[in-house]
Amino acid sequence: MTDQTHRKDVVVIGLGNPLLSDEGIGVHLIRKLSEHQDKFPSVEFIDAGTGGMNVLHLIANRKKAVIIDCVKMGKKPGTIKRFEPADVKTTKKMMHFSLHEADILRIIAISRQLGECPDQIVIFGIEPESLELGQNLSKTLSNGIDAYLDDICNELC
């Protein structure tokens, strides 16, 4: 974890399990974004994987947090949607099988209760095509990588 005294004002967090195909899109995109760190000196890029409650600490006291994740929205596979927490209501059913399991909207609510919530939170959700076992993204999401990166980079400019 980053030392609190050297934290950047903006954090971009990629979430997901890269062992479940498109579920790992957030992690894949963070890896790509990290290759261009020099273009965004005030931004910290973090691969949070399945993150869980650790995300609470990663967003604490930042000015802005951008979260990238696979999201089932009932849209065409590969669709990317930008939204803010107030725009959505979670339908996630918690299985309580893992300490890494968490609902990002619940984490944001806890951050607000603690008085540590960023001034702005943006979530980029990408509709999966496949959640099968495998480390590769579906062809649909692979073909969308450049467009996803453009959307996220535009958010950071």
C-alpha positions in Angstrom: 0.0 0.0 0.0 1.1 3.5 -0.7 2.5 5.6 2.1 -0.1 8.1 3.2 2.3 11.1 3.0 3.2 10.4 -0.7 -0.3 9.6 -1.9 -1.5 11.3 -5.1 -4.7 13.2 -5.3 -6.3 11.0 -7.9 -6.4 7.2 -7.8 -7.5 4.9 -10.6 -8.4 1.4 -9.3 -8.8 -1.6 -11.5 -11.0 -4.3 -9.9 -11.6 -7.9 -11.0 -10.5 -11.5 -11.1 -8.2 -12.0 -14.0 -8.7 -15.8 -13.8 -12.4 -15.4 -14.8 -12.0 -14.0 -18.3 -13.9 -10.7 -18.7 -14.2 -10.4 -14.9 -10.6 -9.2 -15.0 -11.1 -6.3 -17.3 -10.3 -3.7 -14.6 -7.0 -5.4 -13.9 -6.1 -5.6 -17.6 -6.9 -1.9 -18.1 -4.9 -0.8 -15.1 -1.9 -2.7 -16.5 -2.2 -0.8 -19.8 -2.8 2.6 -18.1 0.3 2.0 -15.9 2.4 1.9 -19.0 1.5 5.6 -19.5 2.1 6.8 -16.0 4.4 9.6 -17.3 1.3 11.2 -19.0 -0.5 11.4 -15.6 2.0 12.4 -12.9 -0.8 13.3 -10.4 -2.6 9.9 -10.8 -1.8 6.7 -9.0 -2.9 3.5 -10.8 -3.6 0.5 -8.6 -4.4 -3.1 -9.5 -6.7 -4.0 -6.6 -7.7 -7.3 -8.0 -10.6 -8.7 -6.0 -9.8 -5.8 -3.6 -12.6 -6.3 -1.1 -12.5 -3.9 1.9 -8.9 -2.9 1.0 -10.5 -0.5 -1.5 -11.7 1.5 1.4 -8.1 2.4 2.3 -7.1 2.9 -1.3 -9.7 5.7 -1.9 -9.4 7.3 1.6 -8.8 11.0 1.6 -8.2 11.3 -2.2 -9.7 14.2 -4.2 -10.9 11.8 -6.9 -11.2 8.0 -7.4 -11.9 6.3 -10.7 -12.9 2.7 -10.4 -12.9 0.3 -13.4 -14.8 -3.0 -13.1 -16.8 -5.6 -14.9 -20.4 -4.8 -14.4 -23.5 -6.7 -15.5 -25.8 -4.0 -16.7 -28.0 -5.9 -19.2 -26.2 -4.2 -22.1 -24.5 -5.5 -25.2 -21.2 -7.2 -24.2 -18.3 -4.8 -24.4 -20.5 -1.7 -23.6 -18.7 0.7 -21.3 -20.7 3.1 -19.1 -19.5 5.9 -16.9 -21.5 6.5 -13.8 -21.2 7.9 -10.3 -22.4 6.1 -7.2 -25.6 8.1 -6.9 -26.6 6.9 -10.4 -26.9 3.2 -9.5 -28.4 0.8 -6.9 -26.6 -2.4 -6.2 -28.2 -5.7 -6.8 -25.2 -7.7 -5.8 -26.0 -10.7 -3.5 -23.2 -11.3 -1.1 -22.1 -14.9 -0.8 -19.9 -14.3 2.3 -17.4 -16.9 1.1 -14.4 -14.6 1.0 -12.9 -11.7 2.9 -12.2 -10.2 -0.6 -15.9 -10.1 -1.4 -17.3 -6.6 -1.2 -19.9 -4.4 -2.8 -18.2 -1.2 -4.1 -21.2 0.9 -3.3 -21.2 -0.3 0.3 -17.4 0.5 0.5 -18.1 4.0 -0.7 -20.9 4.4 1.9 -18.5 3.3 4.6 -15.9 5.8 3.3 -18.5 8.6 3.6 -19.4 7.6 7.1 -15.7 7.7 8.1 -15.3 11.2 6.5 -12.6 9.9 4.2 -14.6 9.7 0.9 -13.1 11.3 -2.2 -14.8 14.5 -3.4 -15.6 12.7 -6.7 -16.0 9.1 -7.5 -16.4 7.8 -11.1 -17.0 4.2 -12.0 -16.4 2.8 -15.4 -18.4 -0.4 -15.8 -17.8 -2.8 -18.7 -20.4 -5.4 -19.7 -18.8 -8.8 -19.8 -19.3 -11.4 -22.5 -17.7 -14.3 -20.7 -17.1 -15.1 -17.0 -15.7 -18.5 -17.8 -12.4 -19.8 -16.3 -9.5 -18.4 -18.2 -6.9 -15.6 -18.1 -7.8 -14.1 -21.5 -10.5 -11.5 -22.2 -13.2 -12.4 -24.7 -12.6 -11.2 -28.2 -15.3 -8.5 -27.7 -13.6 -6.9 -24.7 -10.1 -7.4 -26.2 -11.3 -5.5 -29.3 -12.6 -2.7 -27.1 -9.4 -2.0 -25.1 -8.3 1.1 -27.0 -11.8 2.7 -26.7 -12.0 1.9 -23.0 -8.5 3.4 -22.5 -9.6 6.6 -24.4 -12.7 7.0 -22.2 -10.7 6.6 -19.0 -7.8 8.9 -20.2 -10.4 11.5 -21.1 -11.7 11.3 -17.6 -8.2 12.0 -16.2 -7.5 15.0 -18.5 
